[in-house]
Amino acid sequence: MPFFAWGIFWELWTQFASLSWDVATSSVLYEIRLPREYKKQSAPSMEHVISSLYHIHKDVLKFEHYVQGMAQRGYSLEIGSNEGEVHFYLRVPSDRTRYAVAEVYAQFPDAEVVEVEDYTKTHVPIDAMTTLFKKEWDLWGTEFFLVKDDVFPLRTYIDFALDRELSKEETKVDPLANIVEALASVGPDEYFWYQILIKPEIGWEEKSQKAIDKIAGKEAKEEPSVAQKAAESLTSVFSSMLGAEEEEKKEEQTRISFPIGPQYDEMKAIDGKRSKLGYRCTVRCIYLARKEKYNKRHAQGMLGFFRPFVKYNSLKTDKRTVTTIDFFFKKLREHDRKKNILLKYRLRAQRRPGFILNTEELATLFHLPGKEVASMSLQRVPAKKAVAPAQLPVIK
């Protein structure tokens, strides 16, 4: 029993310490205003931006992590629909702002990156989750998790041919269009928000190799002890003297299967995912509206956000965070979950442990829509900016 109580305390403490660290870390919110035209493909360009942000990684000591709550600093990729107007946001640690803005301009020179106030506080009252929540506001939200192990990749922009120019007969389909159109469907006093929190992760590639070996039919071998190593060395000496070593190698080779077809494609996809930088992620969505404008259909549409990305893996709602309860103190528990998810969204608090997505997957889930998404709700730069001609006469 004491061990069980200690486990509960330790989990609550680590969650509290991590949340306190996220709150104490200062950051700046930027809006990326979409250019009217793109000189190159948007999704690959966004992958370059996300890859460049990886330099923020810092090794954290165990004492700093478990006692002080210190964790990897990260970024937040967000799409917010405020009464039907869709905006793209990037939240950056305050000491990395110049670098992050420069990277965005390097890939999207015709875009505008503007520091803005937190839209989650300017459009919705700060106390909406306490006093006003029961009376004037209602909310539906959830976090998402990967159905399978995170070594298995989602469908990415390369599968949708967003990394190259197509012929006139071919047409591109942007998978982000599904999310943008859903966000744009809200009206006055309605707000629809989509958030991906990312923190650099290292060492996750080893798990991918184990998954590949499992599909290939290779048995996982545990690290032998000193005594086992000594016994194996003696055995190999006697086996070589008797000529049995070569026969054992032949038998081992016959036991290894060579995957073909779907198995080979799956192994190739896992290997492709681990070849790129990875981030530990949390994905959450919120639909918030005044009670007289609240529409359940918008919340139901959130469940289909990530269907276009299904391939070897898929994203599914996390029942631990979804704000719908079926039994046992239904109203009380629902109200508590609504307050909790709104607070975490505003604080950009990352739920532990999260899951791994690489830069290619993240660029698929968050990039600036091109001409394939022709929604009128997208806020684009009204005109292209250029430097004045050098020989322009000046009136004094």
N, C-alpha and C positions, 0 to 999 in steps of 0.2 A: 504493500500500500504506500509506504513512504516514497518508493521509487516512482510509482505512478503519479503521486502528487508533485514530485520533483520534475518529472517530464512535462506536466501541464504548466508548472511555473516557468520552466525554462523556455517553452514555446511562447508563452505570453510575454516574457521578458524580451526575447529576441525580436518579436514583432513590435513591441513598444519602442525598443531602442532604435530599430530600423526606421520606424515612423518618425521618431524625434529627430533623427539625422536628416531625413528628407525635408522636414519642416525647417530645420536650421540652415540648410543649404540654400543660399540665395541664387536666384536665376532671373532671366529676362525673357519675356515673351515677344516674339517677332511674328508679324503677319507677312506671308509671301504672297504678293499680289501677282496674279498670273499674267504673263505676257500675251499679247494678242496672237503672236506667231512664234513658233519654235524653229531655231536654226538646226537643231538636232533632236533626236528622239528623247522624250522626257524621262521615261523609266530608266534607261541606262545612265542618263545624266544624274538622276536622283540617287542611283546606286553609288556613283562616284562621290556624291556629297556625303552619304551615310558612311561610306568606307573611310572618308577623310576624318570623320568625327571619332574614329576608334582610338586616336592618340590619347584620349582622355584617360585611358586605362591606367590604374595604379594598384600595385600589390598592397593589400591591406593585411596587417598582422592580426592574429587570432584574438589578442587582447583588445585591439582597437575595434574589431568586429563584434565580438560577443559581449564586451563590457561597455564600451563607449557607443556601440551601435553604428560605427563607421562602416560605410559601404561604398561600392563603386559609384561614382557620380555618373549621371547619364543625361539623356535628352528626352524630350517628349515631342512626338509627331502627332499633330492634331488637325482634325477637320471639324469646324463648328458651323452649324446652320442656325443663325439667329433670325427667327421669324422668316425663314425661307431664303435668306442670303447666305451663300456658302463661302466660307473663308478657310484658308490654309494657314496653319500656325506651326512654328518651331520654337520650343522652349529650350533655352540654352543656359548652362551655368554662367554666372556673371563674369567670371574671369576668362571665358572662352568665346565671348560674344564677337569680337573683331574677327577671329579666325573663322568662326562658323558663317558669319555674314559674307566674308570674302569667298568662301567655298561655294556658297549659293550663287553669288554673282559670277563666279568663274564658270559655272555650268549653265546658268540662266542669265546672261548679260542684259536681256531686255525686261527682266522681272524687276519688281520693287520689293525691298525688304525693309519694313517699317516697324519700329518698336511701338507696341500698343499696350493698353491696359488689359488686365485679365478679363476676358469676355464672360467668364463664369461668375464674375462678381459685379460687372457693370450692368448686365442685363437681368440678372436674377438677384433679389435681395440677399444680403449676407445671412440674415436670420430665417431664410426660407426653410431651412431644414429643422428649425425649432418651433417658434411660435406660429409663423404663417403657414407652415407646411400642412398642418391638419386642416386649416381653414380655406386657404386660397390656392395652394399649389398641389400638384400631384406628379409623381415620377415613376418611370419604369426604367430599370437599368440592369446590366449584368456584365460580368467579365467572361472572357472566352479562354478555352484551353485546347491543346491539341489532343485529338482522339487517340492517336498512336504515339509511340515514343518520338521525341523531337529529332531523332536522327533521320526520320523519314520526311522528305520535303513536301511543301505545298506546290500547286501549279503556279508557275511564275510567268513574268512578262515575256520570256523567251518562248514559252509554249503558245502565247497569244500573238507572236510575231511583232511585238512592239519594239524590238531591237533593230529593225531594218525597214527599209522602204519597200512597199509592195507594188505590184503592177496595177494598172487602172482596173483590171478585171477583178482583182482581189480587194477585199475590204478588211480593215482591222476592227477588232472588237476589244475595247478597253474594259477589263474586268472591274475597274474602279467606277465605271459608269453606274453600275447597280447601286453602289453606296451613295454616290453624289446625287442621283435622282431621288433616292429615298430621303436623304437629308433635305433636299430642296422642296420636298412636298409639304412641309409644314407651313402654317400660316401665322398671323399675328398672335402674339403671346404664347408661341410655341418655340421650343428650342431642342435641337437634336445634335448631340455631340459624340465624337468618335476620337479615341485616344490610344496611342501606342507608346508605352514607356520602354526605353531601351537603355541597357547598360552593357558595356563591353565584357565579353566572357572569353576566357582562355582555358585550354585543356579539355574542351568538350569533344575534340576530334577522336580521342581514344575510344569513346563509346561507339562511334560510327564504325571503327574497325572491327569491334566485337560483333556488331550487327551484320557486317559483311561476312565475317567468318562463319556466323551462325547460318546464314542463307547458303553459303558455299558448302556447308556440311562439315566444317572443321570443328573439332571438339575444343572447347575452351580449356586451356591448361593453366592450372594454378602454379604459382611460384613455389618450387620445391624448397624444402628446408635444407640445412647444411648436411644433416644425416642422409636425407634422400639423395642429395647430389653425390655424396660419397658412395652410396650404394649403387647408384646408376653408373658412375664411372667404373666401378669394379665389374659390374655386369657387362658393360660395353667391352671391357678388355677381354673377358672370358668368351663373349659372343664372337668377337673378331677372331679369336684363336680357333674357335670351332666352326667359323664360317657362317654363323647364323644371322649376323648383322644385316647382310645384304637382303636376305629373305624377309626380315622384319620390315625393312624400308619398302620393299615391293608390296607387301601386304598393306602398309600404311598408305601408299599411293593409290592402291585400288579402293581403299575406303573413302577417299576424298571424291566427292561428286563435283561435276562441272555443270553449273547452272546454265540453262538455256532459256530463251524466250522471256516470259514475264519476270522470272527470277533474276536473269542477267540484267534486265532493264532496271529492276529495283536496286540491285547492287550498284549499278552505274549512277542512279539518281542519288543514292546515299553518298557515294564517293564524290559526286559533283557538289553536294551541299557542303561537305566538310572542307572542300577546296577553297572556300571563301570565308571571310571574317564572320564571326558569330556574335550575336547580342542576346542577353537574357531579357525577355520581353514580358510585358503585361498588356493585354488588349481589353479595353472596356468601352461600352457605349451607354449613353444616357438619353432618354427622351423625357423632357420636363415641360410642363405647361400649366397654365392656370386651370382650375378645375372645370370651369365652364367651357374651356377650349380643349380639354384633354381628349385625345382620340386613341382608343386601344389599337386601332389598325396600324398605327405607326410603330407601336411596340411590337406587334406581331411581325411586321416587315423586317425588324431587326434580326429575327431568327434566320432570315435567308440572305443576310449580308454576304456571307463568305462561301456560298455554294459554288460560285465560279472558280474558286481556288482549290477545289477538291481534286486530288490526284493520288499520291501515295499516302497523304495525310489530309486532315481536315480540321477546321476549328468548330468547336461546339460550346454552347452556353455552359457556364460553371454553376451547377445547382447550389453551391455554397454561397454564391453572391447574388443570384437572380432574386429580384424583389417581389416575387410571387410565392406565397406560402399556401399550402393546401390544408394544413391541420395544425392543432395545438397552438393556442394563443395567436391566431392568424393576424389580427390587426396590429397587435403589439410587435410581433416579430417582423412583419412587413414594414412598419414604420421605422423600426430600428435599422433594417437593411437599407432602406431608402436614405436615411441620414448617413449611414456609413459609406455607401458608394458615392454619394455626392461630396462628402468630405474628402474621400480619397482622390476623387477626380480633381477637386480644387487644389489639393496639396500635391498632386502628381506623385502620390505615394505608390510605390511598387510592391505588389503582393509577392511574398516568397512562397515557393521557389521560382515561379514563373516557368518559362520554357525558352528554348533556343530557336531563333530564326537567323538565317544568314542575310547578308546585305541584299542579295538578289530577291529573296522573299519579302524583305521589308520594302524594297523599292516597288514591288508589285502591289503591296497593301497601301503604300503612301507615295504618290508621285503627282506632279502637276498635270491635270488632264489636258490633252491636246485637242485637235479638231474632231477627234472621234467622239468626244463628249460635248455636245452643242447646247448644254443647258443654259438658259438665260439667267439662272440664279448665280452662276459663277462670276465672281468679281474680278475682272481683268483690268490691266493697265489701259486707260482710255486712249493713249496715243504713244507712239514710239518716240523716245528721247534721243537727241543727237547733239553733238558739239557744234556750235556756230561756226560758219566758214571763217577761215583765217583772214581773208581779204575783205570781210564785211566792213563797210565804212561806218564810222562812229561819229554821231553828231554831238559836238561839245556845246 
